Amino acid sequence: MSEMGCCPHRDFETMEEQKDSKLLILGAGAFAEDIADIAQECGFEVVGFVENQNRQRCQDQLFEKPIFWIDDIADWVGRCSVICALGTTFRNSFVAQAETMRFTFATLIHPSARVSTRCCIAPGSIISAGVIIAAGAQIGKHVLVNRGSLIGHHAQIGDFVSVGPGVNLGGNSRIGKRVYLGMGSIIRNNCVVGKQSVVGAGAVVVKDVPEQVQVTGVPARITKENIEGI
């Protein structure tokens, strides 16, 4: 799965070392509050949130923490790690800004998640409460796996994928970069979902899905083409 940018292994010692570390959260919307809660459950100290679109938001607070403008966080480099709290598959641009500033990215795995020691989770990914990840699964960079999702054995998930709550991803399935899997969708074993595609909520994918399409329904059928994520 090298084309999906996954790490060769998961370093549990590094995960343990993250505890009690300081964390900046990229994003200042409602979803960022949810990610802050997960971060605190993982033992991080959230020091603030980061905005890159609406500078007026920086006059407010979130979780009783400051909201910083993206250009004003350089002093935090080396003092904290960051995580991106945007549900959109277009979050790669925000991540790129932080990478340019040489921030390191945390990985969040909620304590209630059941994650095989034989899986791979790349930096910047978020594994929410109640998620189960089976042996051999490979999770790319900056992937969001929402609460209660099931990731089957040897499934491969590309960078910047958003997995909605309650998704069931079958074994040996392959999910391309910047795919959005809607709430409660099911991907059958061995199926491929092409990059930047969208699987609608509750859809059941029983055959391969091309790149840059939207599929909905049971069984899932193409309802829109030439899209770039959501």
N, C-alpha and C positions, 0 to 999 in steps of 0.2 A: 504493500500500500504506500510505497514511497511517494507516488504522485499526489497523495492526499496530505502529505506533510506530517505524518504521525511520528511520534518518538519511538525509538527502538525498544524501550522498556519503561516501566513505571517505577520511580524511585520513592519507596515508602519513607525512607529516612528523610529525604528532602521535604516530603509532605509533613512529617512530624516537626521539622525545624520551622515550618511556617507559623506554627502556633505562637501566639503572643506577638506576632509581627504587625507592623503598621501597614494599613492598606488604604489606598485611594480608589474610589469607585468612579469609573468613567460613565457618566450619565447622571441625570438628576430628575428623572421622571418617577412615576409611581412604581415601575418595575425595579428601579434602583433601591427602593426601600426593601423590597423582597430579597434582593441580593445582599443588602447590608445585614439583614436578619440571618441569612445563611452564613455570611462571613463571620458574624459574631458567634454563631453556633460552632463554627470551625476553629474558634479561638483567636481570630484576628481582632486587632483594634482598628476600627474604621475611623480615619482621621478627617475624612471629608469626601465630597463629591466633586465631579468635574463637568463643566458645561462647555460646549464648543459651538453652540448655535445662537443662544439667546443670552447675551451678557447681563441683561437685567435680572435674570434668575440668581445671579451671584449676590444680589442684595438680600436674598432669603437664606433660610437654613432648611436642612432636611435631616431627620433623625437627630435634631439638635446639634448638627454638625455643619460647618461652613460649606458653601458651594463655591469652588474656585473656577476662574476662567482658565482655559487650557494653556494660554501663554504665561500664566502666573504660577505654574507648578514646578518650574525647573529646579527650585531649591529642594524639592522633595526627592530628586533623583539620588539613589543610593541610600535613602533613609526609609523608603517604603516601597512596596510593590503595588501593582495596579491590577484591576480586573474590569472588564467591560460589561456594563449592565444595560445593554440594549437588546431587545428581542428581535429586531430586524436583522435580516441576513446582509444588510448593507453596513453593518457595524465595522467592517474591515477598514473604512477610512478613518474612523476614530482611533482604532487600534494602531494604524500606521502613524498617526500623529504622536502617540505615546512611544512607539518604537523609535521614531526619529529623535526623540528626546532621551533615548537610551534607558527607559524604564524597563524593569523586569516584570514579568507577569506571574501572578499567583495562580494556583489551581484550587478550586473550592469543591470539596466532596462532603456533603452533609453527613453527619454522624449516623443517621438512620439509613443511608444508602448501603446496599450490599454489593460490593465491588470485588470481583475475583482478583486474586493476586497475580493471575496470569493474563490480565488485560493490560492495555496501554492507554494512558490518558495524557495527551500533550498539554503544554503550558497554556494558561488562559482559559481553560474549560471550566464549566460549572456543572456539577452533578447535584441535583436537588434532592429533597427528602423523598424517601421511599423508592428511589430508583434501584433497579437490579441490573447489573452488568455481568454477563457471563464470561467464561474463560475464552481467551483468544480474541476478544473484541478489541478493536483499535479505534480510539477516539482522537480526532485531529485537534488542531489548535483552535482555541476560542469557540468551542462548541458549547451550546446550551442544551442540557438534557433536563427537561422540566419534571416536576414531581410525578412519581408513580409510573414512570416509563420503564419498559422492559427492553433491554438490549441483548439479543441472542448471541450465542457462541460464534466467534469469528466474524461477527458483523464488522463492517468498516464504515466509519463516518468521517467525511472530509471536513476540512477547515471551515469555520464560520457557519456550520449547520445549526438550525434551531429545531429542537425536538419538543413538540408540544406536550402538555400533560397527558398521561395515560397512553402514550404511543406504544405499540407492540411491534418491535423490529425483529424479524425472524433471523435465524442463524444463517451465516454466510451471505447475508444481504450486503449490498454496497451502496452507500449514499454519497453522491458527489458533493463538491464544494458548494457552499451557500444555498443548500436546499432547505426548504421549510416544510416540516412535517406537522400538519395540523393536529389539534387535540383529538385523541382517541383513534387516530388512523392506524391501520394495520398493514405491514409490509411482509408479504409471504417470504418464506425461506428462499434464498438464492436469487432474489430479485435485485435488479439494479435500478436506482433512481438517478438520472443524469443531473449534472451540475445546474444550479440556479433554478431548478424546478420547484413547484409548490404542490404538495399533496393536501387536499382539503380535509377539514375536520370530519372524522368518521369514515373516510374513504378506505376501501380495502384494495390494496395493490396486489394483483395476482400474476402480473407479467411486467417485464421491464418497462420503465418510463424514460422517454427520450430527454435530452437536455432542454432546458428553458421552455417547459410547458407547465400548465396547471392541469391536474387531474382531480376529479371528484366522483363520488358515488360508489355504489356496490354492484358489480366490481368497478374499480376506478377506470374512468375514461377521460380522454383529453377534452377539456372544455375551453382552453385558451392556449395560444402559442406565442412564441417570441417574447417571453417575459424574462426578467433578470432577478428573480427572487421576490421578496416581499418586505 
